[in-house]
Amino acid sequence: PDVPKIIVDKNSLAIDKLKPNTSYKFMVYLRDKHGILKTPSADTLIQTQPPDDNNPTDLNAEIYRHNRIDLEWKAAANAYCEILTYTILCTSHPGISYTTNGMRYAIVNLLPMTSYTFTVQSTKADGTFYPGAPVVGKSTWNEDKNNPSDVIVEFLTPRSIRLSWEAPAKRDQTPTLYKIVTNSDKKNAQETELTTMDIQNLSPSTEYVFTVYATPDRVFMLQPGAYVKTKTPDEDAEYTYQATAVSEAAEQMTINWNGDKLIGGQQFEVLTMPADVEPATTNQQFIVIDALDPSKSYEFTVFCIKENKKTPIAYTRGQVLPRGSSPTCQGGCDGSPEKNL
């Protein structure tokens, strides 16, 4: 499988880039002008030689920026304590070469969005190289100015968060489209033209990685994007204050919260998830949320706003009454929450 089918009009062929110390079976067929393979065929079984102990091993490439790739390798097995000279060649871009006595080298001033292939060879005293040098390939990222940056997480509920980020520095008149990928699941990436998005249906007390990519065509994601790692709150974690949810009508829910340390005149914001309604603000310790769907369950998070900073202080859940039903307490009619989170 390492070698594709090869068609030639001669009786000899050199095949390179095979794996060292590996058995290969080659079969040769006579092919007529209609492309039909005729039998009998000639075949041979051969094993390639083990890797040359004079060459470095475990060659790896790591991208650091849109114009930089770092190479790292292990010393040749026959080097012992001897200092060897290694030659780095870029086989995909002839003319790029470097020499070093170390085992790590930063290659800079590369082109963005470009594929590069490098080989690292041990150099003989006469300037020639040992055969069988390792090869590695990498593609550089897009320019930094084409990528979003500074992704910030705001916890809304144990099952939902709000992401926000800085737009790319380089923007034209066309609105930038973003794809938000959760835990490398690019197939189910979410899209937005805004620089913020609410992510719902998460699991409490779970680690997540969210990566925001700019995309020019809804398919290709400009690399590397910007990411943030976070962990959702435990559903049983304690908030500072208690909250209750009381449904008094088919499209309405009253949210109450209390606490001895709350000071009158403070401003609060109540976030409703799913986000069927806009966040509501008040300077009281209760609020009535309207225009909800009958019989639907909602989560409510209360934030205290101070000096433009929002801090979650209470959380509760509740189900809106179906049409024609009597008022019920979703969080406990005695003032205790359904769950003290």
C-alpha positions as a printed Julia matrix, in Angstrom:
341×3 Matrix{Float64}:
   0.0     0.0     0.0
   3.03    2.33    0.28
   3.62    2.14   -3.5
   0.97    3.1    -6.07
   0.5     1.25   -9.36
   3.26    2.26  -11.79
   3.05    2.0   -15.6
   6.33    2.11  -17.57
   7.5     1.32  -21.1
  10.91   -0.03  -20.09
  12.26   -3.11  -18.36
  13.74   -1.49  -15.24
  12.43    0.81  -12.52
  13.84    2.43   -9.37
  11.4     2.78   -6.46
  12.28    5.03   -3.55
  10.67    6.33   -0.34
  10.02    2.8     0.93
   9.89    1.98    4.62
  13.15    0.62    6.04
  13.35   -2.96    7.28
  10.05   -3.82    5.56
   9.11   -6.7     3.23
   7.61   -5.79   -0.16
   6.2    -7.98   -2.9
   6.34   -6.55   -6.43
   4.35   -8.05   -9.32
   4.99   -7.14  -12.96
   2.32   -7.59  -15.63
   2.37   -7.15  -19.37
  -0.27   -4.56  -20.29
  -1.75   -4.47  -23.8
  -2.88   -1.35  -25.66
  -6.38   -1.73  -24.23
  -5.09   -1.64  -20.65
  -5.72   -5.34  -20.02
  -3.15   -7.08  -17.82
  -1.93  -10.38  -19.22
  -0.66  -13.4   -17.36
   1.64  -14.92  -16.39
   3.2   -12.18  -14.3
   6.64  -11.9   -12.8
   6.91  -11.28   -9.08
   9.61  -10.86   -6.49
   9.74  -10.56   -2.71
  12.34   -8.25   -1.19
  13.02   -6.68    2.19
  14.46   -3.2     2.52
  17.52   -2.62    4.67
  17.24   -1.39    8.26
  17.64    2.35    8.79
  21.17    3.7     8.71
  22.47    4.12   12.27
  24.43    7.16   11.1
  21.26    9.19   10.54
  19.08   10.97   13.11
  15.77    9.41   14.16
  12.32   10.47   15.41
  12.17   13.62   13.29
   9.21   15.81   14.27
   7.92   19.14   13.01
   5.91   21.61   15.1
   4.23   24.79   13.84
   4.71   27.87   16.02
   3.44   30.67   13.8
   2.25   31.26   10.26
   5.88   31.65    9.16
   7.78   29.3    11.49
   8.27   25.53   11.76
  10.52   23.96   14.4
  12.24   20.63   13.69
  13.44   18.29   16.43
  15.13   14.89   16.22
  17.17   12.34   18.16
  20.89   11.93   17.56
  22.15    9.21   15.26
  22.65    5.87   17.04
  26.34    5.81   16.06
  26.96    9.34   17.32
  27.71    8.28   20.91
  29.17   11.42   22.49
  30.49   12.74   19.19
  29.15   16.08   17.94
  27.73   15.55   14.45
  26.87   18.09   11.82
  23.33   17.79   10.48
  22.14   19.27    7.22
  18.5    20.29    6.91
  17.14   20.31    3.38
  13.71   21.45    2.24
  12.92   18.95   -0.5
   9.69   20.74   -1.45
  11.45   24.09   -1.89
  14.98   23.58   -3.29
  17.41   26.2    -2.12
  16.34   26.14    1.53
  19.06   24.44    3.58
  20.64   24.84    7.01
  23.41   23.18    9.04
  23.49   22.69   12.8
  25.23   20.67   15.51
  22.13   20.61   17.69
  19.02   18.47   17.59
  16.45   21.26   17.28
  16.2    23.97   14.67
  13.7    26.8    14.12
  12.99   27.54   10.46
  11.6    31.04   10.05
  10.5    33.43    7.29
   8.34   30.76    5.68
   5.25   31.49    3.61
   1.82   31.18    5.27
  -0.57   28.44    4.13
   2.27   26.55    2.43
   3.24   22.87    2.58
   6.89   22.14    3.37
   8.83   18.86    3.42
  12.13   18.63    5.31
  14.83   15.99    5.64
  17.61   15.99    8.25
  20.82   14.24    7.2
  24.06   13.41    8.98
  26.89   15.03    7.06
  30.05   13.06    6.24
  33.52   14.59    6.44
  33.59   15.0     2.65
  30.29   16.91    2.68
  28.16   14.05    1.38
  25.24   12.47    3.24
  24.36    9.06    4.56
  21.38    7.46    2.77
  18.01    6.85    4.43
  17.58   10.2     6.19
  14.2    10.81    7.91
  11.61   13.04    6.23
   8.76   15.09    7.71
   6.14   17.39    6.22
   4.01   20.24    7.64
   1.85   23.07    6.34
   2.17   26.54    7.84
  -0.85   28.33    9.27
  -2.66   31.36    7.96
  -1.35   34.76    8.95
  -2.12   35.83   12.51
  -4.1    38.82   11.26
  -6.54   36.45    9.51
  -7.34   34.57   12.71
  -9.63   35.42   15.63
  -8.0    35.74   19.06
  -8.6    35.99   22.82
 -11.49   33.56   23.31
 -13.27   34.17   26.62
 -15.7    31.83   28.42
 -18.66   33.05   30.46
 -20.58   30.4    32.41
 -24.34   30.71   32.03
 -25.56   27.48   33.61
 -23.93   24.11   34.39
 -25.03   23.09   30.88
 -24.36   26.23   28.85
 -21.65   28.82   28.3
 -21.13   31.99   26.28
 -18.02   32.34   24.13
 -16.71   35.69   22.93
 -13.59   36.54   20.93
 -11.7    39.27   19.11
 -12.25   39.55   15.36
  -9.29   39.1    12.97
  -7.19   42.22   12.52
  -7.4    41.91    8.73
 -10.99   42.28    7.53
 -12.55   43.43    4.26
 -16.09   44.63    3.61
 -17.48   41.09    3.73
 -18.61   39.99    7.22
 -16.36   37.33    8.69
 -17.99   33.94    9.18
 -16.83   31.87   12.13
 -17.02   28.15   12.86
 -16.99   27.06   16.5
 -15.67   23.53   17.02
 -16.27   21.66   20.28
 -13.65   19.05   21.23
 -12.35   18.7    17.63
 -15.82   17.73   16.34
 -15.55   19.71   13.08
 -18.45   17.81   11.52
 -20.89   19.46   13.95
 -19.28   22.9    14.04
 -21.62   25.83   14.69
 -21.56   28.99   12.56
 -22.05   32.68   13.28
 -21.15   36.1    11.88
 -21.02   37.55   15.4
 -18.06   37.53   17.77
 -20.07   35.75   20.46
 -22.05   32.52   20.69
 -23.95   30.61   23.35
 -23.15   26.89   23.51
 -25.89   24.76   25.06
 -26.59   21.12   25.92
 -23.21   20.61   27.58
 -22.53   18.16   30.39
 -21.95   19.54   33.91
 -18.5    19.13   35.46
 -16.94   18.25   32.09
 -13.79   19.54   30.38
 -14.21   21.08   26.93
 -11.99   22.66   24.28
 -13.67   25.25   22.06
 -11.86   26.44   18.92
 -13.03   29.42   16.87
 -12.04   29.46   13.19
 -12.57   32.09   10.53
 -13.85   30.53    7.3
 -14.03   32.18    3.85
 -16.34   29.61    2.26
 -18.07   27.64    5.08
 -15.77   24.68    4.3
 -12.12   25.64    4.73
 -11.15   26.73    8.26
  -8.23   29.13    8.49
  -5.57   27.68   10.77
  -4.82   27.68   13.64
  -7.89   29.55   14.87
  -8.16   30.49   18.54
  -9.09   28.11   21.33
  -9.94   28.01   25.0
 -10.04   25.13   27.49
 -12.62   25.14   30.25
 -14.66   22.95   32.59
 -18.37   23.38   33.14
 -19.54   23.85   36.75
 -20.75   20.94   38.82
 -24.54   20.83   38.82
 -24.45   20.36   42.6
 -22.04   23.24   43.18
 -23.27   25.91   45.55
 -24.07   29.39   44.32
 -23.94   32.32   46.72
 -27.72   32.73   46.97
 -30.89   30.69   46.53
 -33.38   31.12   43.72
 -36.89   29.83   43.03
 -38.96   29.67   39.85
 -42.76   30.01   40.07
 -44.96   29.64   36.99
 -48.12   31.72   37.38
 -49.33   31.65   33.79
 -48.89   29.61   30.63
 -46.25   31.96   29.21
 -44.78   33.37   32.41
 -42.26   32.56   35.15
 -41.38   34.56   38.26
 -37.8    34.22   39.49
 -37.0    35.13   43.11
 -33.61   35.18   44.81
 -32.59   36.23   48.28
 -29.57   36.72   50.47
 -28.68   38.72   53.55
 -25.61   40.22   51.9
 -27.49   41.62   48.91
 -27.58   45.4    48.99
 -30.59   47.32   47.75
 -30.12   49.16   44.48
 -27.77   46.61   42.95
 -28.43   45.66   39.35
 -29.15   42.06   38.4
 -29.44   40.25   35.11
 -31.41   37.03   34.64
 -30.38   34.8    31.77
 -32.91   32.31   30.41
 -31.79   29.1    28.69
 -32.8    28.03   26.1
 -32.46   31.62   24.96
 -36.07   32.1    23.81
 -36.1    35.57   25.4
 -33.49   38.29   25.85
 -31.66   38.6    29.19
 -33.69   40.72   31.62
 -32.31   43.27   34.1
 -33.73   44.6    37.37
 -32.67   46.28   40.62
 -35.13   44.14   42.63
 -34.63   40.61   43.97
 -37.26   39.15   41.68
 -38.28   39.4    38.05
 -41.13   38.19   35.84
 -40.07   36.53   32.59
 -42.75   36.7    29.88
 -43.23   35.23   26.4
 -42.11   31.73   27.39
 -43.39   28.56   25.73
 -46.14   26.73   27.68
 -45.07   23.39   29.22
 -41.41   24.03   28.35
 -38.56   23.62   30.86
 -36.07   26.46   31.33
 -32.9    27.21   33.28
 -32.39   30.61   34.92
 -29.09   32.11   36.07
 -29.01   35.32   38.12
 -25.99   37.6    37.68
 -25.02   40.51   39.91
 -23.66   43.42   37.85
 -21.01   45.58   39.49
 -18.56   47.86   37.71
 -19.48   46.3    34.36
 -18.59   42.84   35.68
 -21.23   40.11   35.87
 -20.97   37.47   38.6
 -23.37   34.49   38.74
 -25.01   34.38   42.18
 -28.02   32.05   41.84
 -29.39   29.33   39.6
 -32.69   27.48   39.34
 -34.8    25.51   36.9
 -38.51   25.45   36.23
 -41.23   24.34   33.84
 -43.8    26.77   32.46
 -47.44   25.9    33.1
 -49.41   24.37   30.26
 -52.32   26.43   29.02
 -55.34   26.37   31.37
 -53.39   25.16   34.45
 -53.23   26.65   37.96
 -50.08   28.34   39.3
 -47.46   26.04   40.83
 -44.12   26.53   42.54
 -41.26   25.03   40.51
 -38.54   25.8    43.04
 -40.4    25.15   46.29
 -43.34   27.19   47.67
 -41.61   27.62   51.03
 -38.91   29.73   49.4
 -36.35   26.94   49.17
 -34.87   26.31   45.74
 -35.46   23.18   43.75
 -31.75   22.56   44.06
 -29.3    24.79   45.87
 -26.67   25.21   43.18
